[in-house]
């Protein structure tokens, strides 16, 4: 994880970083749960906060199923993504070889 080099590691930050690492990928809560090896219910509680802040967008993939992706239509999210990429590059450059 890259964000935990700067911010306190929380499940919210882990979920956010999952979206930042996969900006155009549409993911269900189950997929996010598997990627992070966390309980589905825990991820389910984080998603509404990310939606409220307009960081992720919700897509209806079937009548009763939803999936989510990073909302790159929002200028703030684009800046957050740019910051994340910049931070990742900085960390990669500073790693001892």
MDTraj code that builds the backbone (N, CA, C; nanometers):
import mdtraj as md
import numpy as np

residues = "UNK UNK UNK UNK UNK UNK UNK UNK UNK UNK UNK UNK UNK UNK UNK UNK UNK UNK UNK UNK UNK UNK UNK UNK UNK UNK UNK UNK UNK UNK UNK UNK UNK UNK UNK UNK UNK UNK UNK UNK UNK UNK UNK UNK UNK UNK UNK UNK UNK UNK UNK UNK UNK UNK UNK UNK UNK UNK UNK UNK UNK UNK UNK UNK UNK UNK UNK UNK UNK UNK UNK UNK UNK UNK UNK UNK UNK UNK UNK UNK UNK UNK UNK UNK UNK UNK UNK UNK UNK UNK UNK UNK UNK UNK UNK UNK UNK".split()
xyz = np.array([
    [0.0847, -0.1187, 0.0000],
    [0.0000, 0.0000, 0.0000],
    [0.0889, 0.1246, 0.0000],
    [0.0484, 0.2204, -0.0753],
    [0.1249, 0.3441, -0.0891],
    [0.0738, 0.4500, 0.0086],
    [-0.0576, 0.4627, 0.0195],
    [-0.1142, 0.5690, 0.1035],
    [-0.0776, 0.5528, 0.2497],
    [-0.0535, 0.4295, 0.2945],
    [-0.0194, 0.4128, 0.4360],
    [0.1237, 0.4586, 0.4667],
    [0.1983, 0.4982, 0.3658],
    [0.3296, 0.5605, 0.3883],
    [0.3118, 0.7056, 0.4334],
    [0.1930, 0.7623, 0.4045],
    [0.1665, 0.9032, 0.4356],
    [0.0536, 0.9178, 0.5376],
    [-0.0499, 0.8362, 0.5242],
    [-0.1688, 0.8476, 0.6079],
    [-0.1812, 0.7257, 0.6991],
    [-0.2593, 0.7397, 0.8023],
    [-0.2864, 0.6278, 0.8924],
    [-0.3601, 0.5194, 0.8143],
    [-0.3186, 0.3961, 0.8325],
    [-0.3806, 0.2851, 0.7615],
    [-0.5163, 0.2541, 0.8234],
    [-0.6182, 0.2667, 0.7416],
    [-0.7544, 0.2321, 0.7818],
    [-0.8171, 0.1531, 0.6676],
    [-0.9264, 0.0875, 0.6951],
    [-0.9954, 0.0151, 0.5888],
    [-1.0436, 0.1126, 0.4814],
    [-1.0895, 0.2287, 0.5211],
    [-1.1324, 0.3308, 0.4253],
    [-1.0191, 0.3612, 0.3271],
    [-0.8975, 0.3804, 0.3793],
    [-0.7825, 0.4119, 0.2949],
    [-0.7463, 0.2931, 0.2057],
    [-0.7601, 0.1725, 0.2564],
    [-0.7306, 0.0538, 0.1758],
    [-0.8286, 0.0420, 0.0587],
    [-0.9554, 0.0668, 0.0852],
    [-1.0559, 0.0600, -0.0212],
    [-1.0296, 0.1720, -0.1221],
    [-1.0030, 0.2918, -0.0731],
    [-0.9722, 0.4037, -0.1618],
    [-0.8529, 0.3695, -0.2506],
    [-0.7485, 0.3150, -0.1916],
    [-0.6293, 0.2817, -0.2704],
    [-0.6586, 0.1719, -0.3731],
    [-0.7478, 0.0811, -0.3414],
    [-0.7868, -0.0217, -0.4380],
    [-0.8462, 0.0433, -0.5623],
    [-0.9291, 0.1440, -0.5428],
    [-0.9854, 0.2161, -0.6575],
    [-0.8779, 0.2970, -0.7300],
    [-0.7881, 0.3590, -0.6564],
    [-0.6814, 0.4375, -0.7196],
    [-0.5860, 0.3492, -0.7999],
    [-0.5644, 0.2282, -0.7538],
    [-0.4782, 0.1339, -0.8262],
    [-0.5476, 0.0765, -0.9494],
    [-0.6787, 0.0818, -0.9510],
    [-0.7583, 0.0251, -1.0605],
    [-0.8607, 0.1287, -1.1069],
    [-0.8153, 0.2411, -1.1605],
    [-0.9056, 0.3549, -1.1825],
    [-1.0206, 0.3314, -1.2807],
    [-1.0033, 0.2464, -1.3772],
    [-1.1114, 0.2261, -1.4741],
    [-1.1828, 0.0924, -1.4556],
    [-1.1432, 0.0173, -1.3539],
    [-1.2020, -0.1140, -1.3290],
    [-1.3321, -0.1012, -1.2507],
    [-1.4340, -0.1692, -1.2992],
    [-1.5624, -0.1765, -1.2287],
    [-1.5547, -0.2966, -1.1354],
    [-1.5764, -0.2722, -1.0059],
    [-1.5623, -0.3782, -0.9055],
    [-1.6856, -0.3865, -0.8171],
    [-1.7244, -0.5084, -0.7880],
    [-1.8321, -0.5307, -0.6922],
    [-1.7728, -0.5271, -0.5510],
    [-1.8597, -0.5195, -0.4540],
    [-1.8139, -0.5227, -0.3147],
    [-1.7428, -0.6549, -0.2863],
    [-1.7924, -0.7628, -0.3429],
    [-1.7278, -0.8933, -0.3238],
    [-1.5867, -0.8944, -0.3816],
    [-1.5692, -0.8356, -0.4981],
    [-1.4358, -0.8301, -0.5596],
    [-1.3390, -0.7478, -0.4753],
    [-1.3856, -0.6355, -0.4261],
    [-1.3011, -0.5517, -0.3400],
    [-1.2646, -0.6293, -0.2144],
    [-1.3625, -0.6968, -0.1588],
    [-1.3411, -0.7774, -0.0391],
    [-1.2327, -0.8828, -0.0624],
    [-1.2388, -0.9500, -0.1749],
    [-1.1383, -1.0524, -0.2073],
    [-1.0000, -0.9908, -0.2265],
    [-0.9932, -0.8787, -0.2975],
    [-0.8640, -0.8127, -0.3205],
    [-0.7963, -0.7756, -0.1886],
    [-0.8760, -0.7313, -0.0941],
    [-0.8209, -0.6836, 0.0336],
    [-0.8202, -0.7906, 0.1417],
    [-0.8815, -0.9042, 0.1131],
    [-0.8938, -1.0111, 0.2119],
    [-0.9639, -0.9600, 0.3390],
    [-1.0751, -0.8902, 0.3155],
    [-1.1547, -0.8330, 0.4248],
    [-1.2986, -0.8819, 0.4130],
    [-1.3719, -0.8706, 0.5204],
    [-1.5112, -0.9107, 0.5273],
    [-1.5962, -0.8235, 0.4343],
    [-1.6883, -0.8861, 0.3610],
    [-1.7780, -0.8140, 0.2703],
    [-1.8564, -0.7055, 0.3446],
    [-1.9022, -0.7372, 0.4637],
    [-1.9787, -0.6402, 0.5419],
    [-1.8990, -0.5156, 0.5752],
    [-1.7717, -0.5329, 0.6007],
    [-1.6855, -0.4177, 0.6302],
    [-1.6716, -0.3278, 0.5078],
    [-1.6544, -0.3889, 0.3910],
    [-1.6433, -0.3115, 0.2671],
    [-1.7766, -0.2429, 0.2382],
    [-1.8859, -0.3140, 0.2621],
    [-2.0198, -0.2601, 0.2382],
    [-2.0425, -0.1305, 0.3156],
    [-1.9840, -0.1193, 0.4345],
    [-2.0006, 0.0024, 0.5156],
    [-1.9152, 0.1182, 0.4652],
    [-1.8084, 0.0910, 0.3919],
    [-1.7190, 0.1962, 0.3421],
    [-1.7731, 0.2608, 0.2146],
    [-1.8330, 0.1813, 0.1285],
    [-1.8766, 0.2294, -0.0033],
    [-1.9703, 0.3506, 0.0039],
    [-2.0703, 0.3544, 0.0917],
    [-2.1572, 0.4732, 0.0956],
    [-2.0807, 0.6031, 0.1232],
    [-1.9785, 0.5952, 0.2047],
    [-1.8985, 0.7155, 0.2326],
    [-1.8217, 0.7602, 0.1083],
    [-1.7670, 0.6663, 0.0345],
    [-1.6974, 0.7005, -0.0904],
    [-1.7949, 0.7568, -0.1932],
    [-1.9167, 0.7025, -0.1969],
    [-2.0196, 0.7557, -0.2877],
    [-2.0607, 0.8959, -0.2459],
    [-2.0812, 0.9166, -0.1169],
    [-2.1243, 1.0470, -0.0659],
    [-2.0226, 1.1557, -0.1015],
    [-1.8959, 1.1197, -0.0975],
    [-1.7890, 1.2148, -0.1293],
    [-1.7628, 1.2230, -0.2796],
    [-1.8401, 1.1486, -0.3570],
    [-1.8305, 1.1477, -0.5032],
    [-1.6982, 1.0900, -0.5536],
    [-1.6334, 1.0083, -0.4725],
    [-1.5062, 0.9475, -0.5111],
    [-1.5299, 0.8271, -0.6015],
    [-1.6348, 0.7527, -0.5747],
    [-1.6702, 0.6407, -0.6624],
    [-1.8095, 0.6624, -0.7177],
    [-1.8323, 0.6011, -0.8322],
    [-1.9666, 0.6030, -0.8905],
    [-2.0227, 0.4627, -0.8866],
    [-2.1525, 0.4554, -0.8691],
    [-2.2227, 0.3279, -0.8595],
    [-2.2839, 0.2958, -0.9955],
    [-2.2624, 0.1729, -1.0405],
    [-2.3179, 0.1274, -1.1675],
    [-2.4069, 0.0068, -1.1415],
    [-2.5261, 0.0091, -1.1964],
    [-2.6157, -0.1055, -1.1804],
    [-2.5802, -0.2071, -1.2886],
    [-2.5334, -0.3241, -1.2463],
    [-2.4888, -0.4260, -1.3416],
    [-2.5952, -0.5327, -1.3675],
    [-2.6963, -0.5366, -1.2838],
    [-2.8129, -0.6226, -1.3035],
    [-2.9242, -0.5635, -1.2172],
    [-3.0458, -0.6178, -1.2276],
    [-3.1552, -0.5564, -1.1512],
    [-3.1275, -0.5392, -1.0012],
    [-3.0510, -0.6298, -0.9423],
    [-3.0271, -0.6199, -0.7978],
    [-2.8790, -0.6114, -0.7617],
    [-2.7917, -0.5933, -0.8590],
    [-2.6480, -0.5914, -0.8322],
    [-2.5861, -0.4604, -0.8771],
    [-2.4937, -0.4123, -0.7947],
    [-2.4238, -0.2880, -0.8236],
    [-2.2737, -0.3115, -0.8196],
    [-2.2036, -0.2288, -0.8931],
    [-2.0574, -0.2309, -0.8908],
    [-2.0111, -0.0857, -0.8886],
    [-1.8834, -0.0667, -0.8654],
    [-1.8311, 0.0672, -0.8396],
    [-1.7000, 0.0881, -0.9131],
    [-1.6734, 0.2137, -0.9478],
    [-1.5435, 0.2496, -1.0048],
    [-1.5097, 0.3922, -0.9635],
    [-1.3835, 0.4229, -0.9761],
    [-1.3366, 0.5567, -0.9426],
    [-1.4073, 0.6579, -1.0319],
    [-1.4528, 0.7671, -0.9747],
    [-1.5277, 0.8683, -1.0490],
    [-1.4319, 0.9715, -1.1092],
    [-1.3759, 0.9380, -1.2233],
    [-1.2799, 1.0281, -1.2873],
    [-1.3473, 1.1426, -1.3626],
    [-1.4783, 1.1562, -1.3486],
    [-1.5488, 1.2727, -1.4028],
    [-1.5467, 1.3884, -1.3041],
    [-1.5083, 1.3610, -1.1816],
    [-1.5024, 1.4638, -1.0778],
    [-1.3604, 1.5221, -1.0723],
    [-1.3450, 1.6541, -1.0884],
    [-1.2112, 1.7145, -1.0886],
    [-1.1310, 1.6879, -0.9609],
    [-1.1986, 1.6837, -0.8467],
    [-1.1282, 1.6552, -0.7218],
    [-1.0696, 1.5138, -0.7233],
    [-1.1442, 1.4191, -0.7774],
    [-1.0984, 1.2805, -0.7838],
    [-0.9818, 1.2690, -0.8828],
    [-0.9887, 1.3422, -0.9908],
    [-0.8771, 1.3438, -1.0858],
    [-0.7513, 1.3944, -1.0171],
    [-0.7636, 1.4991, -0.9387],
    [-0.6468, 1.5515, -0.8645],
    [-0.5967, 1.4504, -0.7617],
    [-0.6885, 1.3832, -0.6948],
    [-0.6503, 1.2791, -0.5991],
    [-0.5746, 1.1669, -0.6704],
    [-0.6230, 1.1269, -0.7858],
    [-0.5572, 1.0235, -0.8635],
    [-0.4174, 1.0701, -0.9074],
    [-0.4070, 1.1926, -0.9530],
    [-0.2764, 1.2475, -0.9935],
    [-0.1799, 1.2496, -0.8749],
    [-0.2301, 1.2891, -0.7583],
    [-0.1481, 1.2877, -0.6365],
    [-0.1005, 1.1466, -0.6069],
    [-0.1904, 1.0513, -0.6178],
    [-0.1563, 0.9115, -0.5893],
    [-0.0469, 0.8621, -0.6840],
    [-0.0603, 0.8894, -0.8123],
    [0.0400, 0.8476, -0.9108],
    [0.1741, 0.9141, -0.8814],
    [0.1694, 1.0414, -0.8498],
    [0.2919, 1.1140, -0.8160],
    [0.3584, 1.0547, -0.6915],
    [0.2798, 1.0265, -0.5904],
    [0.3318, 0.9669, -0.4674],
    [0.3925, 0.8296, -0.4960],
    [0.3248, 0.7507, -0.5757],
    [0.3757, 0.6173, -0.6101],
    [0.5101, 0.6272, -0.6822],
    [0.5218, 0.7203, -0.7763],
    [0.6479, 0.7394, -0.8486],
    [0.7595, 0.7830, -0.7535],
    [0.7268, 0.8725, -0.6617],
    [0.8246, 0.9201, -0.5634],
    [0.8753, 0.8068, -0.4779],
    [0.7840, 0.7229, -0.4325],
    [0.8228, 0.6090, -0.3479],
    [0.9061, 0.5099, -0.4267],
    [0.8698, 0.4842, -0.5514],
    [0.9457, 0.3912, -0.6345],
    [1.0884, 0.4422, -0.6591],
    [1.1025, 0.5711, -0.6826],
    [1.2333, 0.6302, -0.7074],
    [1.3202, 0.6262, -0.5822],
    [1.2588, 0.6439, -0.4666],
    [1.3356, 0.6506, -0.3418],
    [1.3698, 0.5142, -0.2841],
    [1.3185, 0.4056, -0.3434],
    [1.3497, 0.2714, -0.2943],
    [1.4967, 0.2402, -0.3200],
    [1.5640, 0.1820, -0.2222],
    [1.7031, 0.1407, -0.2448],
    [1.7094, 0.0288, -0.3492],
    [1.8096, 0.0355, -0.4302],
    [1.8231, -0.0664, -0.5365],
    [1.9251, -0.1677, -0.5027],
])
top = md.Topology()
chain = top.add_chain()
for i, resn in enumerate(residues, 1):
    res = top.add_residue(resn, chain, resSeq=i)
    for name in ("N", "CA", "C"):
        top.add_atom(name, md.element.get_by_symbol(name[0]), res)
traj = md.Trajectory(xyz[None], top)
